[in-house]
Structures are given as structure tokens and as C-alpha cells.
Amino acid sequence: MGVSSSKAAMERRPLLEDVAPVYSALDDADESASDTSTLAETESVEPPPLNKFSRAETCWILAGLWSAVFLGALDGTVVATLLSPIGSYFNKSNQASYIGTSYLLSVCCFTPLYGQLSDILGRKGAMLLALSLFGFGTLFCALANSMESLIVARAVAGMGGGGYIVSSIVVTDLIPLKQRGLYQGMANILFGLGAGIGGPLGGWINDLFGWQAAFLFQAPILLFSFVLVSLKVNIRLPSDIENRSLSEKLRRIDFLGSLTLVGTVGCLLLGFSLKTSEEIPWSDPLIWGLFTASAVSGVLFIAVEKYVAPYPVMPLRLITQRTPLAVSMSNFFGSMAAFSAVRFIYFLYNVPLYFTAVRMYSAANSGLHLLPNSIAISTGSVFAGWQNTNNRMMRRTGKLYRLTLCSGFMCILASISIVLWNDDTSQIHLWFDIVPSGFGMASLITTTLIAMIAGVMKEDMAVATGVTYLFRTTGQVLGVSISGTILQAVLLQKLRLRIQGPGSAEVNSPRHSTSIISTLDPLTKAAAVSSYADALRVVFICQAAWNFLAFLWCIPIQEHELP
């Protein structure tokens, strides 16, 4: 896992090569006297710092960035709560799933563009563009007068939502890489907080003021973030980048590569979404036509990135390197596993769905079983960052390899435990078996992001961050789509097998609403419960397989000294 001395020297250079230490609180308190003298000698020969911020200025910058992260998480769970009342309002409940799908597709397709835009427009310009698109999209959602216009508005909001990776790039500019994980964990706490309170808050606002108000109430947080980013995020790029003309900057944007990328990801995810939500057969020309279009766009995307684009949005030379490829694939399969526990089709989580449809718990009780996992998600990333910051060996060597493997292994253990759930499983297992998955995945995405940043050249760090988020978001949406498809296919097969004769008309009712199960006659109820148990076990097995693949892709990750 060693690298040549010349490459290692280049990899130790910061993203902005003239950036000085941010402030003394971020410096390593345990540095020896010789390290201090070496630093002094270095400063005596290097040019003045390009970016230097006081502690207060840095706090304001982080407040502006992290308020946007909080808002993004809040918006996701608020909208998930509003899907049912919105569908009823427009009398188009069958189309409500496209509200979530359009946003996810847009985020997934536009996320990698912001890594490139942050180098072209600057950190502030890219972040303000993201906030503007998200703000306009959210405002149009509140003013939408039809389901179709609302779906389009959510797609516009998703174009801005993909830009939140700029906050991660800015933190990399400001924070020493050996402390990067701790700050990523702090951001994840805010993300978890926003996701946790979004659902109850959205429901409360909807009950009092209507679903339109739930979009409008996000405006103060958005305005707060926009003002702070405008005033405080004054990250200067090297002069050779800042002095380019606007036309030259625009020529560096990979429009053709972006278009083919959108076609590749969009057609693939739309095919899975239509197959699941509309129950269209695989043989339908629309489904295989979308998959064919995705494959053709994928080939064109690779050709454009390799032979046409002078500044590709996803450089193939980057993704074919050992560590970037391993990090990208581990994030892809890990996100598939994590989000295979989510079904946006009927707006339920598969784990709570197990408690609702198999254990016959109330919705409130089912939701409470996710509380330990939510806490684990919020603390896992902080733990990984704290280990990297406070453990002497990791701080001096940047060795996150063992922690990465341990995190991946925890996800596998959790998946296997959930697969083994049955009627005799104790309450302790039902409450805590999922915890290692949340803790491990949160830690994994932190350590792999640090490995990606440390494993690429200085000029590739922003693009590499965008590539990481691209694979992560693609895995998330595929996990949602594929798990929903598998669940519905197995569930329908088992229901048709178990419910025959006079009661065969009841086959579809348990699939569309779990609340109907308790009203069925005893024999049909038992058949529905058993069918859900079998279908969910297949989904959980797939989740375990994806976690195992994520673990395998963690093995090739190389360790590099953290600058």
C-alpha cells in the first residue's frame, strides 16, 4: 500500500496550496518542538497565506454551510410526510411517488457537476447557485397548482440539493485533513437532527396550515444560509483560476458529459421506478426501452469523458485508480444496502414495515424501533472523526484502514442479524440488531471520504468529492428502487400462492395498505403476514449481500499520509 515518494509529496499538498492553518484550536496540540521549528522554517520561505480565517469567521462559515445541510435533511423528511395529503389534495395519489423520485433523480444526476463548478465558479458561486435552485424549486412547490407542476418543481429543487457537496469541499479547504472526519461527524449530527424532526414538524404544519406552508416555512433557514454564504464564504482560489474570463470558465464545463450522465442515470432509475410504482411488466417496451437508452447513454458518456471532454466531469484516469475506484464502489454498494431499508413507493421503511405488517405493531411503536439506529447514525461518523483526531497513531499516520474494515464488517453483522428475525426473536434483538448497521455505515462514509481526498492529487480533490457523492446517491436510489421491486414481486407471488379460491380477490389489498391486514379474516390475515415476512426476508438477504460487496471493495483501499 506504499506510494512513491514523489507522489506522496504531491498528495500531502493541501487543496489550496497557499492555505495556512485555520486557527490554533485546530492545530495538533501534541506536536513536538522539532515539528514546530520545521513549520516555522517552512513559513519563512513560503508565500503569504491565500486564505486565513479567525475562529469566529470559521464558525460563521460552518454555520452557513451546515444550516444548508440541516435544511436538506429537514426537507427530505418533511416532503415524505406530505406525500399522502398532497396526493389527496390533487386527487392523484397514484402519482405521489414521483414527487420523491423526481427529486432523487435530479440530486443523483447533478451532484457530480458541483465538484467541477466549485473550481470554475468558486466555492461561494457554486454554493449560491445550489441554494438559489433549491430555493426557487421549493417556492414553486408551494405555489404549484397541479401534481405535474409540483413534480417539476421538486426536480428543480433537486438540482440545487445536489450542490450541498460544496459544503464538504469547503470544509476540506478549511480543516486539516486529519481532523476532517470529526467535522464531517458534526455535520452528520445536524443532518440526523434535521431528518429526525422533519417528519413530525411537517405533519404538524400540514395539520394547522396546509401542505403549502410546509414548503414556505423553510424560507428563513434558506435565507440564513444564503446570507452567511454570501458574506463569509470568501474562499480564494489560486490566481490562475480566478483570473480566467467568464467565457473561458464556461468552456471548462463538461456539458456533453453531463447530458450523457443524466441520460444514463435518469433512464436507469426511471425504469426501476416505473416498474415498481406502476406495476409495469419487465417485457413492456417502455421498461426495456428505458434500460436500453440508459446503456446507450452510458457508452456515450464513457466515450465523451475519454475522447471528447477537455475537462471531464468524471475523469476516467481518476476512477480507474485503485483507491478512488475502491472508495466509489464501497460507497455505491454500502448506500444500496442502507437505502434498501427504504421504500418511497408506499412511504414506509422496510424495517418498520416488518414491525407493522409482520409483528402487527402500531405505527408509533414501529417508528420507535428506529430510534437507537438514528442515534447510531449520528454518532458513528463523529466516532470515526474523533478516532482520527485524538488517537495518536491515526493522527500521525492517517491509518484508517482497520477502522474502515471494522465499519464494513459491522454492517454485515447487522444485516445477517435482521435476516434471522423470526417469531421467536427477542425484543432486545428487535430493538438493537439494526444499530451496528447505522453506526458502521456512518463511520464508513466518513473514513472512505478521507481516504478518497488523501488518495488523489490536489487539483482533483473537488472532482473526486463529487464522484464519491455520485456513486453514493446512485446507490441510494438504486437501493430504493431495486428493493421495492423485489419486495413487490415476492409479496405478490406469495399472496397468490397462499390466497386462492373465494378469497383470491383479497390478493392486492394487503400490498397497497398494511392497515387492511388487521381487518382480514384469520386465514387471510395469516397468509398476508407470512407473505410479508417472506418478502422482507428476501430484501434483507439482498441487503446483506450488498453490505458484503461493500466490505470487499474496502479491502483494496490504500492508506496515505494525511496532509
N, C-alpha and C positions, 0 to 999 in steps of 0.2 A: 504493500500500500504506500510505498515511498514514491516521491516525485523527484525530478531533477532539481538541483539547487537553483538553477536559473528560473525555472517555472515557479518553484516555491517562493522565490523572492518576489516575482510578479504577483502571485496570489496573495502575498501579505500586504500589498499596497491597498489603501482604502479606496472606496468608491469615488470620492472626490479627493484627488491625491494631495491637495493642499489643505485638507480639513485638519484642524487642530483638535486636541481633546476638548470635549464639550464643556465640562466643568469639573472641579476637583472631586465632587461627590461621586463621579463615575469612574475616577481613576482607581487602579488597584492599590489598595492601602498597604499591601504586603510586599510591594516591590523593594528590592534590595538597593543599597546605596550605589552599587555599580550600575544598576539599571537606570537610576536617576541621573547619574553623571553621563551615561550614554545618551539618554534622552536630551540632556542639555547640549551635548556636543552636536546632536542631530539638528536641534532647533537653531543652532548658531550658523549652520550652513544652508538650511532650507529657506525658501521664500516665506514671506509673511502668510499667516493663515487666510484662506479664502473664506471660510465660514467659521465663525466663533460666536457662540451664544452664551449669555449668562444663564444661571439656573432658572431665574424667573422666566426668561424668554423661552427656554426649552420647555418648561412646564406649560406655557401658553400654546406653544406649537403642538405638543402632545394632546392638550385639551381639545384643540381644533380638529386634529386628526381622529382622535379616539371618540369624540362625540359623533363623528360620521360613522364610525364602526358600530357604535351603540345604536344609532338610528337605523342602520341597515339591518341589524338583527331584530330590532323592535318592529320594523316594517314587515319583515317576513312573517312573524307570528301574528301580528295584527291582521294582515290580509288573510292568513289561513283561517282566522276566526270569522272573518266577514264573508267568506265564500258562500255559505249557506244563505244568509239573509240577502246577499246581492243576487244570487240565483233566483230567489223567491221574488225579489223586487222587480226584476226584469222578466219573470216567468220563463226563465231559461236555465233551470238548474242543471240540465244535462250538459251545458256549455261552461259551467262554472270552473271546471278543472283547467280550462285553457287560460284562466287568469293566472294561475300559478305556473303553468307550463310556458306561457309566453315570456314571463319574467325570467325564469330559469334558463330558457334558451338564449335569451338576449345577454344575460350575465355571462353564460358559458362562452358565447361567441365573441364578445367584446372584451373580455378580461385580458387576453394577451396583448391587445392593442395598446393598452395603457402603459405597459412596460416600455414600449417604443416611444409613445407620446411623451412620457416623462423625461426622456432625453432630448426630445425635439422641442416641446413647448415649455420645458422646465417643470419642476415639481409642482410649483404653485399653479401654473397654467393647466396642467393635466388634472389636478385635483379640483380646480374650479370648474373645469369642463364637466367632470363627473358629477359634481354637486348640482350644477345647473341642469343637466339632463335628468337627473333623479328628481330634482325639484319640479321641473316642468311636467314630467310624467306623472308625479304624484298629484299635482294640481289638476291636471286633465282628468285623472281618475275621479276626483271629487266632483268635477263638472260633467262627467260622462252621462249621456242621455240614452245610451244603448249598451248592450253587452259587447257588441263588436268594437265600439269606440273605447270601452273600458279595457278590453284585451290589448288593443293597440297602445293605449296609454301605459299599461303595465310593461309592454315591450320597450317603450321609450325610457321608462324608469329603470329597467334592467340595463339599458345601455350605460346609464350612469352608475348603477350598482356595481358593474364590473370594474369601475375605476377606483374602488376602495383599496385595491392593491397598492395604489400610490402611497397610501399611508404607511404600508410596510416598507416601501422603498425609502421614504423619508426617514423613518426610524433607523434604517440601515445607514443612512447618511450621518445621522446624529450620534448614534450609540456605538461604542466599541463592540466588535462582533462577539467577544467573549461574554458580554452582558446582554447581547441581543435577545437571547432566549427568555430572560427574566422579563424584559419589556414586552415581548410577544405574549407571555403569560398574563401580564397585566391587561393587555388589550383583550385577551380572550375572556378575562373575567367580565369586562364590560360587555363583550359580545354575549356571554351567557346570561348576564343580568337583563340585557335588552330582550333576548329570546324568551326569558322566563316570565317577564312581566307583560310582554306584548299581547299574549292571548287574553288574560283577564282584563287588561286595560281596553283592548279593542272591543271585547264583549260589553263592557260597562258603557263605553262611549256609544256603541251602537244602540243599546237599550234606551239611553237617555236622549240622544241627539240624532241618531240615524247613522248609517254606514258612511255617508259622505263626510261627516265630521271626523271620523277616524282617520281619514287622509289629511284633512286640514290641520288637525292638531299637531302633526309632525313639523309644521312650518317653523315654529320657534326654535326647535333643535337644529333644523336645517339652516336657519338664518344665523344662529350662534356659530355653527361650524363654518359657514361661508365667510363671515366677518373675520373670524380668527385666522382662517387660512389666508384670506386676502391681506391681512395686516402683518401676520407673524411668520408665515412660511416663506422666508426670503432666502431660500437655498440657492446659492450661486453655483452655476456650472462652470467648468473651465472656459476660458475666454474664446477658444477656437469654436466652441459650441454656441455660446451666447452671441457672438458677433455675426453669425450667419443671417442672411436675409430671410424674410418670410417665405419667399418662393423656393429658396434652397431647402428650408426646413420641410416644406410641404412635399418636395420631391423625395425626401427621405422616408416618407410614409409608404408602407407597402400596401397600396390599395388593392392590387390584384391578388396578392397573397391573402389579404383579409377577406376579400369576397369569396375566394375558393374555400377558405377556412370556415366561413359562415355557412356555405353550402354543404360542406362535409358534415359538420357537427349538427347543423339545423335539420337537415333531411333525415339523418340517422335518429335523432331524438324525437322528431315529429312522427316518424314511422312507428316507433315503440309507443308513443303517447296515443296515437290514433288506434293502434291495435288494442291497447288496454282500455281506453275510455269509451271508444265507440264499438268495441267487441267485433271489429272487422277481422275476417279470417286472413291467415297468412297468404293464401292464394290470391287475394284481391289485388287487382292491378295497381291500385293506389299504394298499397303497402310495399310490394316488391319494387314498384317504380321509385318510391322514395329511397329505398335502400340502394337501388341501382344508381340513382342520382348522387347519393352520398359517396358511393365507391368511386364514381367518375370524378366528382369534385375532389376527393382525396388524392387521386392520382395527379390531377391538375395542380393541386396545392403543392405536392412534393416537387413537381416539375418547375413550378414558379419559384419556389424557395431555393431550388438548386441552380437553376439556369437563368432565371429572368430577373428576380428582385435584387437590386444592388444592396439594399438594407432589409433583409427578410425579417418578418415578424417573429418567425421561429427558426433561427439559423440551424440548418441540419448539422453543421460542424459542432454545434453545441449539444444537440440532443443525441448525437452519436458518441459522445464522450462517456466514459464509464460511469462516473459519479452522477452527472446530470441525468443520464438515462435511468439509472437505478433509482434516484430520488423521484423522478417523474412517474415511473411505473409503480413504485411503492405507494405514492400518494394516490395514484389512479385506483388501484385495487383496494387500498385502505378506505378511500372515500366511497367506493362502491359498497363495501361491507357495512360501513357506518350508516349510509343512507338507504341500504336495503331494509333497514328497520323503519323506513318512512314510506307511506303511500299517500301521495297527493290526490289520488283518484277519488277516494272517498274521505280524504282529510283525516285519516286516523294513523296512528303509529302502529306498526305491526306487533311490537311488544305489548303495548296496552290493548291492542286488538285481541291478543291471546287471552288477556285477563277478562276482556269484555265478552268475547264470543265463546271461549272455552271454559274459563273459570266462572263466568257469569257474574263478575264483579260489576259494581256501579262505575259510571264514567269517572267520578271523582276519585274513587279508590284506585282505579286503573292508572289515572294520571299521577297519583301519589307514589306509585311504584317507580316512577321515573325520577323522583326527587334525588335519591342517592346518586344516580348516574349523572344528573345535572351538576351536582356538586363536584363529582369526579372530573367532569369535563373542564370545569372552571379551574380546578386545582392542578390537573395533570400538566398543563403547559407551564404553569408557574413553577411546579416542582422541577421540570426539566431545565427551565431557565435558572432556577436557584442552584441546582447541581452544577450547572456550567459556570455560574458566577462565584459561588462560595467554596466549591470543592477545589482544593489547591492543585491537585493533579490535573483536573479538567481545565482549570483556569490557565495553567501554564502550558498545557499540551494541546488543548482543544479536542481531547479524546471523547467523542460522544458515541462511538461505535457500539459499545456494550449497552449503553442506555437505549440506543435505537433498537437493538435486537430484543432487549427485555420488553420494551414497549410493544413491539410487534407480537411477541410471544404472549403477552397479557391479553391482547385482542383475540388470539386463537383460543386461549383457555376460556374466555368469556363466551365465545361462540359455541364451543363444544358443550359448555355447561347448559346453555339455553337449548341446544338441540336435545339434551337428555331430559328436559322437563316432561313430566307426565302427571297422572292423577295423584301419585304418591309423593310428589316433590314437596318438601317442607317449605314453610313460609320464609325462612331465612334465605333459602336459595332463590325464591321468587323475588325477594327484595334486593339481594346483593349480587346475584350472579352476573348481572349486566355491568356492574361497577368497573371491573377491570378493563372492559372494552372502552368505556368513556375516558378513563384515566390514561390508558395506553395510547389511544388514538390521539388525544390532545397532546401527549408528550411526543408522539411520533412525528406529527406535523411540525412541531417546533424544532426538534433535532434535525430532521431532514431539510428543513428550510435553511438552517445554519450550515449544514453540510453542502447544500447547493451553492450558497453565497460564497463559502470558503473555497469551493472547488472550481470556480470559473475565474476568468480574467476580469480585471477591474471594469473594463468597458462593457462587459456582458452581464453585469450584476442585475441591472434593471430588467433587461430582457429575460434573464434566467428566472427572476422572480415571477414575471408574467407567465412564463412557460409552466412553472410549478403550479400556479393557480389555474392555468388552463386544464392541466391534467386532473387537478383536484376537482374543479367544478364539473368537468365532463364525467368523471367517475360518480359524482353525486347524482347527476341527473340520470345517468345510465342505471345506477343502483336503484333509484326510484322506479324507473320505467320497467326494467327487467324483473325486479322483484314483484311489482304489481302484475305483470303479465304472467309470471309463474304462479302466483297465488291464485289468480282468477282461473287459469287453465286447470290447475289441480283441484281447486274447490268445485268447479263445475263438473269435472269428471267424477269426483267422489259423491257429490249430491245426486247426480243421475244414477250412480250405481246403487246408492242406498235408499233413494226415494223413488219408488216405482208404483205403478198401479193407480188407485184412486187419488193418492196424494201427490202425484207427479207434478201437478200444477204449482206446488209449493217450491219447486227447484230454485227458481230465480229470486224469490223473496228474501231468503237469508243472505244472498250475495249482495243485495242492494242496501240492506239495512240490518244491522245486528240487533236492533231493538225488537225486531219481529220475532226473534228466536224464542224469547220467553213466553210469547203468546201461542206458540205452536202446540199441537198435541204431543204427548210424551214421546211417542215413537219418532215423529218427525223432528222433534227438538233434539233427541239423542243423535239422530243421523246428522243434523246440522252441526252440532258441537263436535262430533267425531270428524266430520269433513273439514271443519276449520282447523282442528288440531293437526290433521294430516297435511293440509296445505301449508300451514305455517311452519311445520317441521321441515318441509322441503325448502322453504325460503331460508330458514335458519341454517340448513346444511349448505346452501349456496353462500350464505354469509361467511360461514366457517372456511369454505374453500377460497373465497376472495381474500380473507384475512391471511390464510396460509400463503397465497401468492404474494401478498404484500410483504410478508416476512421473508420470503425467498428473495425478493428484489432488494431487501435491505442488506443482504449479505455482501453484494459487490460494492457497496458504498465505501469510498476511501476516506481516510482521515487526513485532514490537512491542518497545519498550524493556523490558529485563528489570529488574524491581524488585530 
